[in-house]
Amino acid sequence: MTCKLTSISRAHLPFIILLLILMVYLGAKAFPEDGWSGWKNGSAQTLLSSKHWARDGIITHKLLFIPIGYSKTVKYLDEPEMRHHARGTVTGGLIGNRLHYTHYPSGYLIPYALAMKAGIESRAWLRIISLVFSLSALVLMYSFVNLIAPRGVAFFAALYYGVSTAFLDYADSLANQPLDDLLRFAILLTSIFAVRSVEDKESRFYTGLTWGLYFILSISSYDSTLFIFVWLVGLDLISEGEGRSFSLKRLAFFTSAPLAAFGIQILQNLWYLGLGDMLLDITGTFERRAGVGEGLKLRFLALVSPIVYLYMSGKSGWTLFQVQFILPLTLVMAAAFLLLRKRVEGAWPPLGLLAVLVAAGAVFKIVFSDTSDLLYLGRQWLPWLSILTGAATVMTLRLMRWPGEYLISPTPSLRKFLFPLLPVILILSTATLWYLHLDETSKYVSRWPNHVVPEARLDTYKYLGGLTANDAVVFYIDANLDDYSLSRANPVVGEYYVGHPILTFNDPNLFIKDYAWLRGRSEYPFDAIIMSPQRKVMEWVSGSVGGGVKGRFKKGSNYILIVGEGRG
């Protein structure tokens, strides 16, 4: 047994070293207090929602997101008089703001809520949970590629995937990306096992396991739901003639997994919104994300954006260089590899599987074209692009080492044409893309610990969080804000540090109106932490809130007033 494990370790030593390096780097990156993943607001929303779930119970919140700082008073923000402060359901725009978020499956919150319930509230350790998911996904990805290609291809594919900013920037995200990655690669692996199983009993086991994983994926993330559907359909189609035939019954069986998960979400939304608002919510959200009425340009940008995002080092926005250089260069590398595939000795990934992975990665962007602003969706195309790059890298290394040994050609004239041109194109395109890829990785690593909260702002957040041990609400008044509500000034990251909800205002009169309403409506006592960078505003507010003033403070450029528990 020991000898077998040693033999396996030696065979996969390069990947094990890569995995250990990523474990150390990402593990260390999880601990700085000011650093965040690339999905900063999404991670903060998970922390806030999980805290509500852990303290109040998931049934209280109907298993829905509640992305706002914790206070017993926040339930009143779902009443018509205060919904301008709610920031849950807003995407569709047809029903206005609501407190809970209804547009995304909430299953991925469960591990973090359970951890908080068990007393693990440190963001660093919760990020470690995400890293376990992400690094396990990388192991499954490497295992999957080993099933369809040689070990060298699998290693370079895993290297390309593992050092990409699309992986590094979201590996410790507290949102859906880590679990989505894990379940996607687990399904790719189990579906291959199901297809290749000789015995019916074994095939049924892996088919059932695939269904179960697909259901868990569908109640946890939308990102790969369509990806897996296209993959399972395509895998069945290309497996015909290999002792397996395409089966509508099997397709219906797999389709029932996401339908069952979506049915659960429909029931949640019906429970929360009622039938009329639920239908409006679904309609508005689909029209927005599907880009209904938009032109072909939006759909093209959505389709190609995943490749471009891999070279953007976590930055948004398009450049002419990215569109006119990176995309054609990727296509050139792919074309050169495909043309040389039968001329260079070696076992290469099956074209049918690559084609299915391309289609699977494209379908989400085609259907939901108004998602080109979501950088993390670069992961949708990473499976096939990583495998293609891994295979092209192995082919490049062979051609650079000794072209004549590997280049196979039936005629001298064909060899004379192929060798001077296509191998050079493959080598140059592959090397250039690797350079750009690793350059982005280098830029990303140099910005350690990434997506930081400015020190002064972090200091203010922590100061506010330490002002009272009571249930509290922070009211921030700034006459320079261009919006009364939080639809533009969304402070979820600040709410994580402060520990309380933050309601913003651009007019002290509007603050007094909402403050008086909340004091009169709430059955729970709470401290009000009132803050403004304008001294005159605070002087006016101080004389308008009534009694109960517990203290006046100044932190940086902000004036702070605390009004104690009670109804003022």
LINQUI-V606010 format. One record per backbone hydrogen bond with DSSP energy under -0.5 kcal/mol. CO is the residue of the C=O (numbers start at 1). NH is the residue of the N-H. E is the energy in kcal/mol with one decimal. If there is no record, write none. Layout:
# LINQUI-V606010
CO:NH:E, CO:NH:E
This chain:
# LINQUI-V606010
1:5:-2.2, 2:6:-2.3, 3:7:-2.3, 4:8:-2.3, 5:9:-2.6, 6:10:-2.2, 7:11:-2.1, 8:12:-1.7, 10:13:-1.2, 12:16:-2.2, 13:17:-2.5, 14:18:-2.2, 15:19:-2.8, 16:20:-2.3, 17:21:-2.4, 18:22:-2.3, 19:23:-2.3, 20:24:-2.3, 21:25:-2.6, 22:26:-2.7, 23:27:-2.0, 24:28:-2.2, 25:29:-2.0, 26:30:-0.9, 27:30:-0.5, 28:31:-1.2, 28:32:-0.5, 32:35:-0.8, 34:453:-1.9, 38:40:-0.6, 39:43:-2.5, 40:44:-2.4, 41:45:-2.5, 42:46:-1.8, 43:47:-2.2, 44:48:-2.5, 45:49:-2.7, 46:50:-2.9, 47:51:-1.7, 48:52:-1.8, 49:53:-2.6, 50:54:-2.9, 51:55:-2.0, 52:56:-2.8, 52:57:-0.5, 53:57:-2.1, 57:61:-0.8, 58:63:-2.6, 59:62:-1.8, 61:64:-2.2, 65:101:-1.8, 66:68:-2.2, 71:74:-1.3, 72:75:-0.6, 73:76:-2.0, 74:77:-1.8, 75:78:-1.2, 76:79:-1.5, 79:82:-2.5, 79:83:-0.8, 80:83:-0.6, 82:85:-2.2, 83:86:-0.9, 84:486:-0.8, 88:90:-0.8, 89:98:-0.7, 98:88:-2.8, 100:89:-1.3, 101:65:-0.9, 106:109:-1.8, 107:110:-1.5, 108:112:-0.5, 109:113:-2.7, 110:114:-2.8, 111:115:-1.9, 112:116:-2.2, 113:117:-2.5, 114:118:-1.7, 115:120:-2.8, 116:119:-1.6, 119:121:-1.1, 122:126:-1.8, 123:127:-2.3, 124:128:-1.4, 125:129:-1.3, 126:130:-1.4, 127:131:-2.3, 128:132:-2.2, 129:133:-1.8, 130:134:-2.7, 131:135:-3.0, 132:136:-1.8, 133:137:-2.0, 134:138:-1.8, 135:139:-1.8, 136:140:-2.3, 137:141:-2.5, 138:142:-2.5, 139:143:-2.3, 140:144:-2.6, 141:145:-2.5, 142:146:-1.9, 143:147:-1.0, 144:147:-0.8, 144:148:-0.8, 145:148:-0.7, 145:149:-1.6, 150:154:-2.0, 151:155:-2.4, 152:156:-2.2, 153:157:-2.3, 154:158:-2.4, 155:159:-2.6, 156:160:-2.5, 157:161:-2.4, 158:162:-3.4, 159:163:-2.0, 161:164:-0.9, 164:167:-0.9, 164:168:-2.8, 165:169:-2.4, 167:170:-0.9, 167:171:-1.3, 169:38:-3.8, 170:173:-1.5, 176:180:-2.6, 177:181:-2.6, 178:182:-2.2, 179:183:-2.6, 180:184:-2.4, 181:185:-2.2, 182:186:-1.9, 183:187:-2.2, 184:188:-2.1, 185:189:-2.0, 186:190:-2.7, 187:191:-2.5, 188:192:-1.3, 189:193:-2.0, 190:194:-2.3, 191:195:-2.0, 192:196:-2.3, 193:197:-1.1, 199:203:-2.3, 200:204:-2.8, 201:205:-1.9, 202:206:-2.2, 203:207:-2.2, 204:208:-2.7, 205:209:-2.4, 206:210:-2.3, 207:211:-2.0, 208:212:-2.3, 209:213:-2.5, 210:214:-2.4, 211:215:-2.2, 212:216:-2.1, 213:217:-2.6, 214:218:-2.2, 215:219:-1.6, 217:220:-1.3, 217:221:-2.4, 219:107:-2.4, 222:225:-1.3, 222:226:-0.7, 224:228:-2.6, 225:229:-1.7, 226:230:-2.5, 227:231:-2.3, 228:232:-2.8, 229:233:-2.2, 230:234:-2.9, 231:235:-2.9, 232:236:-1.8, 233:237:-2.0, 234:238:-2.5, 235:239:-1.0, 237:240:-1.0, 239:242:-1.8, 239:244:-0.6, 244:241:-0.8, 244:242:-0.6, 247:251:-2.1, 248:252:-2.7, 249:253:-2.0, 250:254:-2.3, 251:255:-2.5, 252:256:-1.4, 254:257:-1.4, 254:258:-0.7, 255:259:-1.7, 256:260:-2.3, 257:261:-2.0, 258:262:-2.8, 259:263:-2.3, 260:264:-1.7, 261:265:-1.7, 262:266:-2.4, 263:267:-2.1, 264:268:-2.2, 265:269:-2.6, 266:270:-2.6, 267:271:-2.4, 268:272:-1.8, 269:273:-3.6, 269:274:-0.6, 270:274:-1.4, 274:278:-2.0, 275:279:-2.2, 276:280:-2.0, 277:281:-2.6, 278:282:-2.4, 279:283:-2.3, 280:284:-2.8, 281:285:-2.2, 282:286:-2.5, 283:287:-2.4, 284:288:-1.9, 285:289:-2.6, 286:290:-2.8, 287:292:-1.8, 288:291:-0.7, 289:370:-2.2, 291:294:-2.5, 295:299:-1.1, 296:300:-2.5, 297:301:-2.7, 298:302:-2.4, 299:303:-2.0, 300:304:-2.4, 301:305:-1.7, 304:307:-0.9, 304:308:-1.5, 305:309:-2.9, 306:310:-0.9, 307:310:-0.7, 308:311:-1.9, 309:312:-1.6, 312:315:-2.0, 319:323:-1.8, 320:324:-2.9, 321:325:-2.0, 321:326:-0.9, 322:326:-0.6, 322:327:-1.1, 325:329:-2.1, 326:330:-2.3, 327:331:-2.1, 328:332:-2.7, 329:333:-2.4, 330:334:-2.3, 331:335:-2.7, 332:336:-2.7, 333:337:-2.4, 334:338:-2.4, 335:339:-2.4, 336:340:-1.7, 337:341:-1.1, 340:343:-1.5, 340:344:-1.7, 343:345:-0.5, 343:408:-5.2, 346:348:-0.7, 347:150:-0.8, 350:354:-1.9, 351:355:-2.8, 352:356:-2.0, 353:357:-2.3, 354:358:-2.2, 355:359:-2.3, 356:360:-2.7, 357:361:-2.3, 358:362:-1.4, 359:363:-1.5, 360:364:-0.6, 362:366:-1.8, 363:367:-2.5, 364:368:-3.1, 367:369:-0.8, 369:371:-1.1, 369:372:-0.8, 371:374:-2.0, 373:375:-1.0, 374:377:-1.6, 375:378:-1.8, 376:379:-1.8, 377:380:-1.8, 378:381:-0.8, 378:382:-0.6, 379:383:-0.6, 381:385:-2.1, 382:386:-3.0, 383:387:-1.9, 384:388:-2.8, 385:389:-2.5, 386:390:-2.6, 387:391:-2.6, 388:392:-2.8, 389:393:-2.3, 390:394:-2.0, 391:395:-2.4, 392:396:-2.5, 393:397:-2.6, 394:398:-2.0, 395:399:-2.4, 396:400:-2.5, 397:401:-1.9, 398:402:-2.2, 399:403:-0.7, 402:405:-1.3, 402:406:-1.0, 403:406:-0.7, 403:407:-2.6, 406:345:-2.5, 411:415:-2.3, 412:416:-2.5, 413:417:-1.5, 414:418:-2.9, 415:419:-2.4, 416:420:-0.7, 417:421:-1.0, 418:422:-0.7, 418:423:-1.2, 421:425:-2.4, 422:426:-2.9, 423:427:-2.8, 424:428:-2.6, 425:429:-2.6, 426:430:-2.6, 427:431:-2.3, 428:432:-2.3, 429:433:-2.3, 430:434:-2.2, 431:435:-2.3, 432:436:-2.6, 433:437:-2.5, 434:438:-3.0, 435:439:-2.3, 436:440:-2.0, 437:441:-1.8, 438:442:-2.6, 439:443:-2.3, 440:444:-2.4, 441:445:-2.7, 442:446:-2.0, 443:447:-0.7, 444:447:-1.2, 445:448:-1.4, 447:450:-2.3, 450:36:-2.1, 452:454:-0.5, 454:458:-2.7, 455:459:-2.5, 456:460:-1.9, 457:461:-2.5, 458:462:-2.4, 459:463:-2.0, 460:464:-2.5, 461:465:-2.2, 462:466:-1.1, 463:466:-0.6, 464:467:-1.4, 471:527:-2.9, 472:501:-0.6, 473:529:-2.7, 474:476:-0.6, 474:503:-3.2, 475:477:-0.5, 475:531:-2.9, 476:478:-0.5, 476:505:-2.3, 477:533:-0.5, 478:481:-1.9, 488:490:-1.2, 489:491:-0.7, 491:495:-2.6, 492:496:-1.6, 493:497:-1.5, 494:498:-3.0, 495:499:-2.7, 501:474:-3.0, 501:503:-0.5, 503:476:-3.1, 505:478:-2.8, 507:510:-0.6, 507:511:-1.7, 508:512:-2.4, 509:513:-2.0, 510:514:-2.3, 511:515:-3.3, 512:516:-2.5, 513:517:-1.9, 514:518:-2.6, 515:519:-2.4, 516:520:-2.2, 517:521:-2.1, 518:522:-2.5, 527:473:-2.2, 527:529:-0.6, 528:530:-0.8, 528:563:-2.7, 529:475:-3.0, 530:561:-2.9, 531:477:-2.9, 532:559:-3.2, 533:535:-0.6, 534:538:-1.8, 535:539:-2.2, 536:540:-2.1, 537:541:-2.7, 538:542:-2.6, 539:543:-1.1, 541:544:-1.7, 541:545:-1.5, 548:564:-3.7, 551:562:-2.5, 553:560:-3.0, 555:558:-2.2, 558:555:-2.5, 559:532:-2.0, 560:553:-2.8, 561:530:-3.4, 561:563:-0.5, 562:550:-3.5, 562:551:-1.2, 562:564:-0.5, 563:528:-3.0, 568:547:-0.9
